């Protein structure tokens, strides 16, 4: 994963999906593109690049409670745990 790009890793979202990630502590948000798989640590759902972490103010803490929402799934339909199907 290139740390200077606004990217993230997610276990199941299709590559290329754009996701808005918001830091719950300070309300700052960033839009990232899924380009990797992970994280594989229990309790974590998304792993953002260093550039994205800097944008939402979580570089020094390393982890943060965040919420995320799919912004653009391209032409793909996405369904899964906690997600509704999106028609392209």
Biotite code that builds the C-alpha atoms (Angstrom):
import biotite.structure as struc

atoms = struc.array([
    struc.Atom([0.000, 0.000, 0.000], chain_id="A", res_id=1, res_name="UNK", atom_name="CA", element="C"),
    struc.Atom([1.439, 3.398, -1.007], chain_id="A", res_id=2, res_name="UNK", atom_name="CA", element="C"),
    struc.Atom([1.381, 5.570, 2.127], chain_id="A", res_id=3, res_name="UNK", atom_name="CA", element="C"),
    struc.Atom([1.172, 8.830, 0.171], chain_id="A", res_id=4, res_name="UNK", atom_name="CA", element="C"),
    struc.Atom([-2.127, 7.970, -1.571], chain_id="A", res_id=5, res_name="UNK", atom_name="CA", element="C"),
    struc.Atom([-5.631, 8.150, -0.121], chain_id="A", res_id=6, res_name="UNK", atom_name="CA", element="C"),
    struc.Atom([-6.205, 4.406, -0.064], chain_id="A", res_id=7, res_name="UNK", atom_name="CA", element="C"),
    struc.Atom([-7.371, 1.739, 2.360], chain_id="A", res_id=8, res_name="UNK", atom_name="CA", element="C"),
    struc.Atom([-7.588, -1.996, 2.947], chain_id="A", res_id=9, res_name="UNK", atom_name="CA", element="C"),
    struc.Atom([-10.884, -3.780, 3.621], chain_id="A", res_id=10, res_name="UNK", atom_name="CA", element="C"),
    struc.Atom([-11.577, -7.507, 3.912], chain_id="A", res_id=11, res_name="UNK", atom_name="CA", element="C"),
    struc.Atom([-14.472, -7.743, 1.466], chain_id="A", res_id=12, res_name="UNK", atom_name="CA", element="C"),
    struc.Atom([-15.264, -4.519, -0.400], chain_id="A", res_id=13, res_name="UNK", atom_name="CA", element="C"),
    struc.Atom([-14.333, -4.714, -4.089], chain_id="A", res_id=14, res_name="UNK", atom_name="CA", element="C"),
    struc.Atom([-11.117, -3.037, -5.198], chain_id="A", res_id=15, res_name="UNK", atom_name="CA", element="C"),
    struc.Atom([-11.775, 0.443, -6.541], chain_id="A", res_id=16, res_name="UNK", atom_name="CA", element="C"),
    struc.Atom([-14.695, 1.127, -4.193], chain_id="A", res_id=17, res_name="UNK", atom_name="CA", element="C"),
    struc.Atom([-14.581, 4.660, -2.811], chain_id="A", res_id=18, res_name="UNK", atom_name="CA", element="C"),
    struc.Atom([-15.365, 4.938, 0.891], chain_id="A", res_id=19, res_name="UNK", atom_name="CA", element="C"),
    struc.Atom([-15.829, 7.986, 3.116], chain_id="A", res_id=20, res_name="UNK", atom_name="CA", element="C"),
    struc.Atom([-14.084, 7.364, 6.457], chain_id="A", res_id=21, res_name="UNK", atom_name="CA", element="C"),
    struc.Atom([-14.925, 9.639, 9.406], chain_id="A", res_id=22, res_name="UNK", atom_name="CA", element="C"),
    struc.Atom([-12.994, 9.860, 12.669], chain_id="A", res_id=23, res_name="UNK", atom_name="CA", element="C"),
    struc.Atom([-15.655, 9.722, 15.402], chain_id="A", res_id=24, res_name="UNK", atom_name="CA", element="C"),
    struc.Atom([-13.536, 11.707, 17.862], chain_id="A", res_id=25, res_name="UNK", atom_name="CA", element="C"),
    struc.Atom([-13.071, 14.855, 15.774], chain_id="A", res_id=26, res_name="UNK", atom_name="CA", element="C"),
    struc.Atom([-15.577, 14.505, 12.904], chain_id="A", res_id=27, res_name="UNK", atom_name="CA", element="C"),
    struc.Atom([-12.905, 14.810, 10.187], chain_id="A", res_id=28, res_name="UNK", atom_name="CA", element="C"),
    struc.Atom([-13.538, 12.789, 7.019], chain_id="A", res_id=29, res_name="UNK", atom_name="CA", element="C"),
    struc.Atom([-11.591, 11.572, 4.002], chain_id="A", res_id=30, res_name="UNK", atom_name="CA", element="C"),
    struc.Atom([-12.572, 9.630, 0.871], chain_id="A", res_id=31, res_name="UNK", atom_name="CA", element="C"),
    struc.Atom([-10.306, 6.653, 0.188], chain_id="A", res_id=32, res_name="UNK", atom_name="CA", element="C"),
    struc.Atom([-10.159, 3.996, -2.528], chain_id="A", res_id=33, res_name="UNK", atom_name="CA", element="C"),
    struc.Atom([-10.018, 0.319, -1.538], chain_id="A", res_id=34, res_name="UNK", atom_name="CA", element="C"),
    struc.Atom([-6.876, -1.203, -3.051], chain_id="A", res_id=35, res_name="UNK", atom_name="CA", element="C"),
    struc.Atom([-5.829, -3.924, -0.601], chain_id="A", res_id=36, res_name="UNK", atom_name="CA", element="C"),
    struc.Atom([-7.151, -6.678, 1.683], chain_id="A", res_id=37, res_name="UNK", atom_name="CA", element="C"),
    struc.Atom([-7.047, -6.468, 5.475], chain_id="A", res_id=38, res_name="UNK", atom_name="CA", element="C"),
    struc.Atom([-6.850, -5.650, 8.281], chain_id="A", res_id=39, res_name="UNK", atom_name="CA", element="C"),
    struc.Atom([-6.548, -9.088, 9.793], chain_id="A", res_id=40, res_name="UNK", atom_name="CA", element="C"),
    struc.Atom([-6.611, -7.990, 13.430], chain_id="A", res_id=41, res_name="UNK", atom_name="CA", element="C"),
    struc.Atom([-9.781, -8.750, 15.393], chain_id="A", res_id=42, res_name="UNK", atom_name="CA", element="C"),
    struc.Atom([-11.954, -5.699, 15.951], chain_id="A", res_id=43, res_name="UNK", atom_name="CA", element="C"),
    struc.Atom([-10.564, -3.671, 13.062], chain_id="A", res_id=44, res_name="UNK", atom_name="CA", element="C"),
    struc.Atom([-12.597, -3.200, 9.885], chain_id="A", res_id=45, res_name="UNK", atom_name="CA", element="C"),
    struc.Atom([-10.578, -0.813, 7.712], chain_id="A", res_id=46, res_name="UNK", atom_name="CA", element="C"),
    struc.Atom([-6.898, 0.105, 7.459], chain_id="A", res_id=47, res_name="UNK", atom_name="CA", element="C"),
    struc.Atom([-6.213, 3.523, 5.933], chain_id="A", res_id=48, res_name="UNK", atom_name="CA", element="C"),
    struc.Atom([-2.956, 4.774, 4.403], chain_id="A", res_id=49, res_name="UNK", atom_name="CA", element="C"),
    struc.Atom([-0.748, 7.218, 6.293], chain_id="A", res_id=50, res_name="UNK", atom_name="CA", element="C"),
    struc.Atom([-1.955, 10.125, 4.091], chain_id="A", res_id=51, res_name="UNK", atom_name="CA", element="C"),
    struc.Atom([-5.579, 9.310, 4.869], chain_id="A", res_id=52, res_name="UNK", atom_name="CA", element="C"),
    struc.Atom([-4.802, 8.918, 8.578], chain_id="A", res_id=53, res_name="UNK", atom_name="CA", element="C"),
    struc.Atom([-3.130, 12.335, 8.544], chain_id="A", res_id=54, res_name="UNK", atom_name="CA", element="C"),
    struc.Atom([-6.223, 13.912, 6.941], chain_id="A", res_id=55, res_name="UNK", atom_name="CA", element="C"),
    struc.Atom([-8.511, 12.650, 9.700], chain_id="A", res_id=56, res_name="UNK", atom_name="CA", element="C"),
    struc.Atom([-6.105, 13.289, 12.575], chain_id="A", res_id=57, res_name="UNK", atom_name="CA", element="C"),
    struc.Atom([-5.182, 9.783, 13.650], chain_id="A", res_id=58, res_name="UNK", atom_name="CA", element="C"),
    struc.Atom([-1.474, 9.503, 12.802], chain_id="A", res_id=59, res_name="UNK", atom_name="CA", element="C"),
    struc.Atom([-0.222, 9.978, 16.347], chain_id="A", res_id=60, res_name="UNK", atom_name="CA", element="C"),
    struc.Atom([-2.741, 7.573, 17.902], chain_id="A", res_id=61, res_name="UNK", atom_name="CA", element="C"),
    struc.Atom([-2.321, 4.905, 15.215], chain_id="A", res_id=62, res_name="UNK", atom_name="CA", element="C"),
    struc.Atom([-5.890, 3.689, 15.629], chain_id="A", res_id=63, res_name="UNK", atom_name="CA", element="C"),
    struc.Atom([-9.226, 5.434, 16.010], chain_id="A", res_id=64, res_name="UNK", atom_name="CA", element="C"),
    struc.Atom([-12.896, 4.680, 16.139], chain_id="A", res_id=65, res_name="UNK", atom_name="CA", element="C"),
    struc.Atom([-14.258, 5.496, 12.705], chain_id="A", res_id=66, res_name="UNK", atom_name="CA", element="C"),
    struc.Atom([-17.409, 5.051, 10.709], chain_id="A", res_id=67, res_name="UNK", atom_name="CA", element="C"),
    struc.Atom([-17.380, 4.492, 6.982], chain_id="A", res_id=68, res_name="UNK", atom_name="CA", element="C"),
    struc.Atom([-19.842, 4.775, 4.152], chain_id="A", res_id=69, res_name="UNK", atom_name="CA", element="C"),
    struc.Atom([-19.614, 3.688, 0.530], chain_id="A", res_id=70, res_name="UNK", atom_name="CA", element="C"),
    struc.Atom([-19.486, 6.711, -1.760], chain_id="A", res_id=71, res_name="UNK", atom_name="CA", element="C"),
    struc.Atom([-18.943, 5.066, -5.151], chain_id="A", res_id=72, res_name="UNK", atom_name="CA", element="C"),
    struc.Atom([-19.011, 1.373, -5.963], chain_id="A", res_id=73, res_name="UNK", atom_name="CA", element="C"),
    struc.Atom([-18.581, 1.879, -9.701], chain_id="A", res_id=74, res_name="UNK", atom_name="CA", element="C"),
    struc.Atom([-20.659, -0.629, -11.656], chain_id="A", res_id=75, res_name="UNK", atom_name="CA", element="C"),
    struc.Atom([-20.464, -3.254, -8.923], chain_id="A", res_id=76, res_name="UNK", atom_name="CA", element="C"),
    struc.Atom([-23.268, -4.473, -6.700], chain_id="A", res_id=77, res_name="UNK", atom_name="CA", element="C"),
    struc.Atom([-22.280, -4.672, -3.065], chain_id="A", res_id=78, res_name="UNK", atom_name="CA", element="C"),
    struc.Atom([-24.090, -6.657, -0.425], chain_id="A", res_id=79, res_name="UNK", atom_name="CA", element="C"),
    struc.Atom([-22.966, -8.148, 2.833], chain_id="A", res_id=80, res_name="UNK", atom_name="CA", element="C"),
    struc.Atom([-23.072, -7.838, 6.568], chain_id="A", res_id=81, res_name="UNK", atom_name="CA", element="C"),
    struc.Atom([-24.611, -4.476, 7.404], chain_id="A", res_id=82, res_name="UNK", atom_name="CA", element="C"),
    struc.Atom([-24.668, -3.324, 3.792], chain_id="A", res_id=83, res_name="UNK", atom_name="CA", element="C"),
    struc.Atom([-27.567, -2.922, 1.403], chain_id="A", res_id=84, res_name="UNK", atom_name="CA", element="C"),
    struc.Atom([-27.234, -3.835, -2.238], chain_id="A", res_id=85, res_name="UNK", atom_name="CA", element="C"),
    struc.Atom([-26.270, -0.918, -4.447], chain_id="A", res_id=86, res_name="UNK", atom_name="CA", element="C"),
    struc.Atom([-27.453, -0.909, -8.050], chain_id="A", res_id=87, res_name="UNK", atom_name="CA", element="C"),
    struc.Atom([-24.869, 0.517, -10.452], chain_id="A", res_id=88, res_name="UNK", atom_name="CA", element="C"),
])
